[in-house]
Amino acid sequence: DISLSDRVQRIKPSPTLAITAKAGELRAQGKDIIGLGAGEPDFDTPDHIKQAAIEAINAGKTKYTPVDGTPGLKKAIIDKFKRDNSLDYEPNQILVSSGGKQSFFNMALALLNDGDEAIIPAPYWVSYPDMVLVAGGVPKVLETDVNSRFKITPEQLEAAITPKTRLFVINSPSNPSGMAYSVEELAALGEVLKKHPDIIIATDDMYEHILWTGKPFVNIVNACPELYDRTVVMNGVSKAYSMTGWRIGYAGGPQKLIAAMKKVQSQSTSNPASISQAAAEAALAGDQGCVDEMVKAFKERHDYLTAALDALPGVKCAQGDGTFYAFPDFSEAIANLDGVESDTDLAALLLETAEVALVPGSAFGAPGCMRLSFAVGMDTLKEAMRRIEQALAK
Ligand code: PLP
């Protein structure tokens, strides 16, 4: 028998990828599954971005690049941070990776010693706790609920901080809740963090552009500029430009930490794909109109879906601020259903009887809730709701 490392035994496979795979299997068996589990936009990558990749191939840009990214892409990222976020970075403060997932992984490995604590508000992106665990850290999960719009308070943050706290993670707008913190809320969290100078802050801005609060996007460094020297700003092209398969994410932050993250990457994957980097450069530097079109569609679906979910008996669904996820609280509906004890049971039931794939909230640290991606067309979404309603009525 092969004995595996303690490190790998601490973690589990990504539940969202698992649900997507399961839905794919059932579909291959001929079932008419509606997949609301996946974390990716349903739009195609815009043409001008694809064209840039084709040109890169034809121009022979098919070799290793610098580990931390091509000078052209790094410049486009620096310009983007300036343009969209009013943040200034030097090239040695930027690291391009194979997806935002790798950016975070690099950071966890570069930052955490065994036993170091990372504060992660729930509901969280499924990968944060596991990446912290693989690095030897200890996730400290802060609970929230639909009544607080799934946002933590400064008091909660303060109470969670110990001498071992090394990292605070914030993701706004949030996958899975769809909620965004206001500038005032971020400033209040920043006030707490200012008192604890050893804590590094990771702000995951992946859904920055998929936002409809009517106010400009802000992250915690915008709200509290004093945190600049210890904040890593993470972002990527997957969601905003519908480029999930290209695998490009990036981070801007303190030079010392970015250099350490680059060292980790240099000994694991080296540079992200050269062709994808050319495409990402075109995405960030090119016309941003393509983003607006997608956001318009997401908003329309959001308005329909959150209202339809909230109208279901035993279901409470708040309006989100952005992303392409709804995160309704199904706990009352679960309590009312015979043979359904948990959100995981309910997800299994909906997959079998309604043939709708969605992800149970416990995967995100929020049992009783469900995550539905609205990265499908309106007709499909309406059909999914019809099926869910029918399954709950039984
Ligand atoms: N951060 C959040 C909050 C996400 O939802 C995702 C993707 O699901 C990522 C980061 C990573 O995306 P990628 O690795 O495709 O850049």
Boltz pocket constraint, residues with backbone or C-beta under 6 A from the ligand:
constraints:
  - pocket:
      binder: B
      contacts: [[A, 39], [A, 98], [A, 99], [A, 100], [A, 101], [A, 102], [A, 125], [A, 171], [A, 173], [A, 174], [A, 175], [A, 204], [A, 206], [A, 235], [A, 236], [A, 237], [A, 238], [A, 244], [A, 247], [A, 248], [A, 249]]
      max_distance: 6.0
